């Protein structure tokens, strides 16, 4: 769909690192996924939708680069104002899907960069502890502080209501396929097979309504949270605790086995409108 990958939140995005091999690979993946989305839009709605999407994208890009040139602003405003409700919905969905796919590619490459860069010594926690030791803080004091950590993320239904589980599952599968495609031993036939499967998932995503038309009940909310627990928390937390324990061992200290530095809370099923016990 786009030849211009979205700007990343990484503060180094505009630096010379943009031209590294890793960054080029990310841009290639985003560009390929964008083209696959564009081809899907053509197959399902014809050239007109893709042409409109591309025109909006180019005008928005020009506005960003030119600092709001009057001509581009007027043209983009007119184009969007002339869109009827169905066209507006299709435009929003097309850009939403594009950014979903771009985020998937970015996450895959970030993980790959960590794995390549990738020993435990490169972790933020390890780096922080080493700086503290280098600044003269006794290891025992560092360990005492770490063992007092009490980090309590709280799950709430609201962020998870934005995307349905069916969409999230398809994005997770696309993420797996993008990762598979980056493996060096993959043949051209493998890559074509992977691309066909990604095409199928993109079309299935487009045909899946992202918006819930009924309010989720507490059981729906619980299932949403369990999705994130199974997809992220279950693997990430043990890895983090192992990292913390290993870093403390490196300075002759230990992570207290009786402590739980990370505990999870939830408002799911409880933060309903009108609940007097929720501030």
Secondary structure, 3 states (H helix, E strand, C coil): CCCCCCCCCCCCCCCHHHHCHHHHHHHHHHHHHHHHHHHHHHHHHCHHHHHHHHHHHHHHHHHHHHCCCHHHHHHHHHHHHHCCHHHHHHHHHHHHHHHHHHHHHHHHHHHHHHHHHCCHHHCHHHHHHHHHHHCCCCHHHHHHHHCCCCECCEECHHHHCCCCHHHHHHHHHHHHHHHHHCCCCCCHHHHHHHHHHHHHHHHHHHCCCCCCCCCCCHHHHHHHHHHHHHHHHHHHHHHHHHHHHHHHHHCCCCCCCCCCCECCEECCCCCCCCCCCCC
